[in-house]
Amino acid sequence: MIHFVGAGAGAPDLITLRGKKFLEEADVIIYAGSLVNPQLLDYKKEGCRVYNSAKMTLEEVLQVMEEAEDEGLVTVRLHTGDPCLYGAIREQMDVLDEKGIGYDYCPGVSSFCGAASALNLEYTLPEVSQSVVITRMAGRTPVPEKESIESFAAHQATMVVFLSTGMLEELSRRLIAGGYQADTPAAIVYKATWEDEKACVCTVGTLAETAKRENITKTALMIIGDIVTHSHYDRSKLYHPEFTTEFRQGTKQD
């Protein structure tokens, strides 16, 4: 069996109980060494074989998986955050399907959740934003034309931008071209939930200068929208004394 496991946002104690159990039982661990906290490898058992996929190709990763299966071993493929976001897991699963190799998938805490915790913010504030767009700038991996930064910015929803720290001047320009004002609140969160986490509140127009001042060049994500400063939002109806739910009678009479 091969277990795809989300390592969590960074802090080693943010892995799920299930994910930790899989790590403890694994005979082989293939981990994304460029992003996964190496402290998670402390959970491995004696004799476990460990591979750093940052130095491997897809074909080499799959070869290790296949050889482990032939030996009757349990493999953990350890991805950063939650593997469903920029984890490149589908291309691995498709090959495993072709070869008839069994696998499952253990979710993890995404870094966009870790970034919210770093700032103590809520992505979905009533009358401010009820939607979150998770996206990235086009780099060596292209982004579909229909998913341009400008088209998402036009909605004025909360945006979380991954994998774009080296392109912040262009990101600002495109956010403004799409409809955000230069003074729209924004934040840069570096290594969310790690010991050296850094959270910087700024504006759409000052993303690049903020990153330069704080010497942030990678391993960060950007949050865009009025939720960053969490001001001028409406109270939740769910917990309002006048609001009736399945579990509680409100005071307001219809």
N, C-alpha and C positions, 0 to 999 in steps of 0.2 A: 504494500500500500504506500502511496505517496500522499503526504499531507501538505497542501499549500496553506501556509500560516501567515496571518498578519502580525507583524512584530509590534504594532502599536506606534504611537507618535514619536517615541524616542526613549522616554524613561523606561527602564527595564521592568518596573513593577506595573506598567500599563498594558502588558501583554495579558490576554484573557487566561482564565484558569485552564481552559481547554488547550489553548496554544502552549502554555507552559508544560502541561502534561505530555503533549506530543513531543516537545523538545527533550523532556526527560527520558522518553521512551525511544527516541530515534537512534538508529544505527548509523545513519548518514544525515548530515545537515548541509544543505547548500544555501548560503545566506548572501544577501545583497550587501557586500562589505562596504560599499561606498556610502550607504545610508543607514543601515541597521546598526543599532547600538551593540558593540561587541560584548558588552556585559551580559547580554542574553545568552551567550555561549556558556556562561557559568552554569546554566541549567543542564547542560549535556551530561550524559553518563560517561564513565570511563570506557575508553576504547572506541568511542564514537568518531567516525571519520568526518572531517569538516572541510568544506570547499567554499572559497570566496568567489561568487559569480561575477564580481566586478572585473575579474581577470579572465573570464571565460566567455566563449560564444554560446549562442543558443544550442548549437549542435553539441558542444562539449558538456553543457548542463544536462541535455537529454541523454547523452551517453552515460554519464554518471548514474542517472536515474535508472536507465535500462539495465546497467550492470548490477546495481543494487537489487533490482527486482529479480534478476536471474539468480542472485545469491539468497533470495528470500529475506531480504533486509527491509526495514522500515525507513523511509526517507522523509525528511522535512525540508520543504522548499520555503525558506523564510524570507518574506518580502517586507519592505518597509510599510508602515501605516496599515491601511487596508489594501490588499492586493488588487481590488477592483478598480482602484484609481491609479492610472499610469503604472500598472504593475507588469504589463506585458505577459499576463498569465494565459490569455486565450490561445496564443501561438504554442505554448507548451502543452496545454490541455488537448488541443487538436491532434498533435502528434501522439500523445498518450492514448487518445481515443483510437487512432489508426492502428496502434500496436496492441490494443486490448489491455492496457495497463490501468489498473484501478487507482483512483485518486479521490480526495475530497478537499474541502476548502473551509478553513477556519477564519472567520472575519477578525479584523483588528480595529483599533482606534485610529482613525485617520488623523494626519497632521493638521487638517483644517479644523478638526475638533480640538486638538491640542492648542492651536493658535487662538481659538476662542477662549480657552481656559487661561491662556497667558494674559489676556486683556480683560478677563471677566465680562465678556460681552455675550449678548444673545443675537444670533443672526436674524431672527424673525420677530421683530417688534411690531405690535399692532399699529396700523396707520403709518408705518415707516417702510417696512419691507416684509413681505411674506414669502419671498422666493430667494433662493441662493443659486447663483450661476457659478459652477466650478469649471474653470477653463485654463488655458495656457496660451502663451504667444507661440507662433510658428517659429521653429528653429530647424535643426536637421530633420526633426519629425514634423511634417507639415500639418496644418490645421485645415479642415474643410472650409472652403470659401464661405459657406452659409453660416459658419460659426466664428465670424470675425469679431474682434474685440469691439469694433464700432457697433455692430448689430446688437450685441449683448448690452452695451452701454446705453443704447437707446431706450431700454426698458427701465433703467434707473433702479434695477433690483440690486440686492447685495451681490457683490462679485468676490470670488476667491480665486486668485491667479497663481497657479503652480509654475514651477520650472521656467521662470522668466526673470530671475534676478539680474542677469547680465544685460537685459534689454529695457531698463526702466525708463529711459528717456523716450524711447519709442512707445512704450506702454502708456505713459502719460499723454503723449501726443494723440494716440489713438482713442484713449478714453475720452479726452476732451472733444475730439472730432465726432465721437459717437453721441455726445450729449451731456456728459458730466461737466460741471464747472471745475475750474482749476482749484478752487478752495473746498471742494468736496472732501470730507474726512476720509482718511486712508490710514493703513498701518502696514508695517513690515514686521513679520515675526520670523526671527532666525532660530532654527533648531528648537522648535516648540517642544516643551516638556523635558529637554535635555538639561544637564546641570549648567551649561553655559548659554541657556536660552536668553534671547534678547528681543524685546517687543518695543517697537518705536511707532508712536502715533504721529502722523504727518498729514499731508493733503495730496490730492491727485497731482497737483503741480509740483510738489516737492519730493516725490518718491526717489528720484535719482540722487538728489543732493543729500537726502537723509541717509540713503544706503552708503554713499561715499563717506559721509561724516562718521558713520558708525562702523565703517570698514566691513560692510556686509556685501559679499560678492557671490555667494551661493548658499544652498541649503536653507532657503527662506521662501515664504509665500507672502503674497500681498492681499490685503482685505480692502475692498473699496465700498464705500457707502455711508449713509448717515448713521447706521447702526454703530459705527465705530465710536462715536461720541455719545451714543445712547441718550439723547435729549429729545424732548418734545414727542414722546410716544404716548399712546392711549393705554389705559389700564386693561389688563386681560379681562374679557367678559366671563371666562370660565370660573374665576374666583371672586367675582363681584357678588355681593350679598343679594342683589336683586335677581340674579340669574339662576333659573331653575335647571337642574340637570337630572339625570337618571338617579343620582345618589343623594340629591339635596334639593329641598324646596326653597326657592328664592322668595324674597319679601315682596317683589313687584307683582301686582295683580293685573292680569290681562283684562 
